[in-house]
Amino acid sequence: MTADRYTSPGWTSRRKRDAGEPRAGAGRRRTMRRFGCVLLVLSLVGCSHSSGQARGTSTSTTARVLAPTHPPSARVTSHLEVASGKIKAGSAVRVVFIIENETGNAIRQPACHRSTEWQAYLTNGHDASGPLPTATVLQSCDRTKPLESVPTGESRLSYTTHATYFSCANAADSYPPTPKCLEPGGEMPPLPAGRYRIAVNASPYLGVPLPAALHAVIVG
């Protein structure tokens, strides 16, 4: 029975048809597969090209948004200067407020704006030479006057304080406690010796930052 099954003419014809003579439907399927591969390659190339264009557009837009208006070095700074960090009690102290405008343009002040009446003073957190109390006086706005501005480059302003208390009382037991004025002229008593800071209470112009305080020592 086994020999008859392998030598049967019907079986032999089926083997030849499967191995050596492919059916017509199989050829069509291979053609369709090749056509599908071509379409897949073309679609991948198109997607890659579109993605590259999208990335390029995104990078270009981000660069325009983040581009600085001024060079990174453009800035406005301020600092204080004094002739010496060692100050004699009761003496005058000239404090210079220095502005560095490196923006390349003047810093224009608003209409009818007046320079702030800034003050420099010495303080150790308990004893101080200021700031002095000031009265605010309302004035009408004269729009015919030219606008103030901070020029480019360096500007220097000065204020003279004293190594003395900014107020005193005639009686030693005054309330609130206040240093007693000197006799006989009622002058301000000197600040006690020790370490102090030299600071300012305000910036003279809008757009100009407050400077850092300086360290000083008052000697008797």
Protein Blocks (a to p, Z undefined) as FASTA:
>chain_A
ZZmmmmpmklmmmmmmmmmmccfklmmmmmmmmmmmmmmmmmmmmmmmmmmmmmmmmmmm
mmmmmpcfbdfklccddddddfbfcdcehiacddddddddfkopacdddehiacdddddd
ddehlaccbdcddddddddddfkbccddddehjdddddddddddfbdcfbfkbccddddd
ddfklpacdddedddddddfbdfbghiacdddddddddZZ
